[in-house]
Amino acid sequence: MKNLIKEVGRKVNCLIWSLFSTGVVLILLAILIVWTDFMLRIVFGLIVLVVAFMFIYGGYKAWSIKKELEKYFKL
């Protein structure tokens, strides 16, 4: 049981760091929005990419946690 909790905790920590770094990138992009129209287009494109990456990474982490639970409970 300790191994499962340790593995799930490690994966959740990775997800937390990913969300934190995504938030930092979004804050930096928000600062860049105030410049020009060209920068605004680039920033919106990058925001879409960052959000897409966040969803893909979150889905991957949820899938890996599911696999660990299945392995532990032998489902």
C-alpha positions as protocol buffer text, in pm:
chain_id: "A"
residue {
  index: 1
  type: MET
  ca { x: 0 y: 0 z: 0 }
}
residue {
  index: 2
  type: LYS
  ca { x: 288 y: 237 z: 77 }
}
residue {
  index: 3
  type: ASN
  ca { x: 431 y: 182 z: -272 }
}
residue {
  index: 4
  type: LEU
  ca { x: 98 y: 275 z: -435 }
}
residue {
  index: 5
  type: ILE
  ca { x: 60 y: 589 z: -224 }
}
residue {
  index: 6
  type: LYS
  ca { x: 421 y: 687 z: -296 }
}
residue {
  index: 7
  type: GLU
  ca { x: 378 y: 634 z: -673 }
}
residue {
  index: 8
  type: VAL
  ca { x: 46 y: 821 z: -691 }
}
residue {
  index: 9
  type: GLY
  ca { x: 190 y: 1102 z: -477 }
}
residue {
  index: 10
  type: ARG
  ca { x: 489 y: 1134 z: -710 }
}
residue {
  index: 11
  type: LYS
  ca { x: 266 y: 1156 z: -1017 }
}
residue {
  index: 12
  type: VAL
  ca { x: 39 y: 1414 z: -853 }
}
residue {
  index: 13
  type: ASN
  ca { x: 347 y: 1620 z: -761 }
}
residue {
  index: 14
  type: CYS
  ca { x: 455 y: 1614 z: -1127 }
}
residue {
  index: 15
  type: LEU
  ca { x: 107 y: 1732 z: -1227 }
}
residue {
  index: 16
  type: ILE
  ca { x: 120 y: 2012 z: -968 }
}
residue {
  index: 17
  type: TRP
  ca { x: 458 y: 2133 z: -1098 }
}
residue {
  index: 18
  type: SER
  ca { x: 329 y: 2119 z: -1455 }
}
residue {
  index: 19
  type: LEU
  ca { x: 25 y: 2329 z: -1367 }
}
residue {
  index: 20
  type: PHE
  ca { x: 243 y: 2573 z: -1172 }
}
residue {
  index: 21
  type: SER
  ca { x: 486 y: 2618 z: -1461 }
}
residue {
  index: 22
  type: THR
  ca { x: 195 y: 2659 z: -1702 }
}
residue {
  index: 23
  type: GLY
  ca { x: 56 y: 2930 z: -1475 }
}
residue {
  index: 24
  type: VAL
  ca { x: 391 y: 3111 z: -1476 }
}
residue {
  index: 25
  type: VAL
  ca { x: 404 y: 3096 z: -1856 }
}
residue {
  index: 26
  type: LEU
  ca { x: 50 y: 3234 z: -1877 }
}
residue {
  index: 27
  type: ILE
  ca { x: 144 y: 3521 z: -1644 }
}
residue {
  index: 28
  type: LEU
  ca { x: 442 y: 3606 z: -1865 }
}
residue {
  index: 29
  type: LEU
  ca { x: 219 y: 3591 z: -2172 }
}
residue {
  index: 30
  type: ALA
  ca { x: -34 y: 3818 z: -2002 }
}
residue {
  index: 31
  type: ILE
  ca { x: 241 y: 4074 z: -1950 }
}
residue {
  index: 32
  type: LEU
  ca { x: 332 y: 4054 z: -2318 }
}
residue {
  index: 33
  type: ILE
  ca { x: -29 y: 4121 z: -2426 }
}
residue {
  index: 34
  type: VAL
  ca { x: 1 y: 4490 z: -2349 }
}
residue {
  index: 35
  type: TRP
  ca { x: 252 y: 4552 z: -2629 }
}
residue {
  index: 36
  type: THR
  ca { x: 136 y: 4546 z: -2992 }
}
residue {
  index: 37
  type: ASP
  ca { x: -126 y: 4376 z: -3207 }
}
residue {
  index: 38
  type: PHE
  ca { x: 137 y: 4141 z: -3349 }
}
residue {
  index: 39
  type: MET
  ca { x: 241 y: 4037 z: -2998 }
}
residue {
  index: 40
  type: LEU
  ca { x: -125 y: 3992 z: -2911 }
}
residue {
  index: 41
  type: ARG
  ca { x: -166 y: 3740 z: -3196 }
}
residue {
  index: 42
  type: ILE
  ca { x: 147 y: 3553 z: -3093 }
}
residue {
  index: 43
  type: VAL
  ca { x: 39 y: 3548 z: -2730 }
}
residue {
  index: 44
  type: PHE
  ca { x: -306 y: 3412 z: -2808 }
}
residue {
  index: 45
  type: GLY
  ca { x: -151 y: 3140 z: -3020 }
}
residue {
  index: 46
  type: LEU
  ca { x: 88 y: 3049 z: -2739 }
}
residue {
  index: 47
  type: ILE
  ca { x: -196 y: 3047 z: -2486 }
}
residue {
  index: 48
  type: VAL
  ca { x: -385 y: 2798 z: -2699 }
}
residue {
  index: 49
  type: LEU
  ca { x: -72 y: 2581 z: -2722 }
}
residue {
  index: 50
  type: VAL
  ca { x: -7 y: 2600 z: -2347 }
}
residue {
  index: 51
  type: VAL
  ca { x: -367 y: 2509 z: -2261 }
}
residue {
  index: 52
  type: ALA
  ca { x: -358 y: 2221 z: -2511 }
}
residue {
  index: 53
  type: PHE
  ca { x: -34 y: 2096 z: -2355 }
}
residue {
  index: 54
  type: MET
  ca { x: -187 y: 2123 z: -2008 }
}
residue {
  index: 55
  type: PHE
  ca { x: -486 y: 1909 z: -2110 }
}
residue {
  index: 56
  type: ILE
  ca { x: -268 y: 1649 z: -2284 }
}
residue {
  index: 57
  type: TYR
  ca { x: -29 y: 1629 z: -1987 }
}
residue {
  index: 58
  type: GLY
  ca { x: -317 y: 1609 z: -1738 }
}
residue {
  index: 59
  type: GLY
  ca { x: -474 y: 1329 z: -1940 }
}
residue {
  index: 60
  type: TYR
  ca { x: -144 y: 1142 z: -1950 }
}
residue {
  index: 61
  type: LYS
  ca { x: -97 y: 1175 z: -1575 }
}
residue {
  index: 62
  type: ALA
  ca { x: -456 y: 1058 z: -1508 }
}
residue {
  index: 63
  type: TRP
  ca { x: -396 y: 759 z: -1737 }
}
residue {
  index: 64
  type: SER
  ca { x: -69 y: 671 z: -1561 }
}
residue {
  index: 65
  type: ILE
  ca { x: -238 y: 694 z: -1218 }
}
residue {
  index: 66
  type: LYS
  ca { x: -516 y: 467 z: -1348 }
}
residue {
  index: 67
  type: LYS
  ca { x: -254 y: 215 z: -1465 }
}
residue {
  index: 68
  type: GLU
  ca { x: -85 y: 220 z: -1122 }
}
residue {
  index: 69
  type: LEU
  ca { x: -419 y: 162 z: -949 }
}
residue {
  index: 70
  type: GLU
  ca { x: -503 y: -124 z: -1188 }
}
residue {
  index: 71
  type: LYS
  ca { x: -163 y: -279 z: -1127 }
}
residue {
  index: 72
  type: TYR
  ca { x: -201 y: -250 z: -752 }
}
residue {
  index: 73
  type: PHE
  ca { x: -558 y: -380 z: -731 }
}
residue {
  index: 74
  type: LYS
  ca { x: -506 y: -624 z: -1022 }
}
residue {
  index: 75
  type: LEU
  ca { x: -817 y: -509 z: -1209 }
}
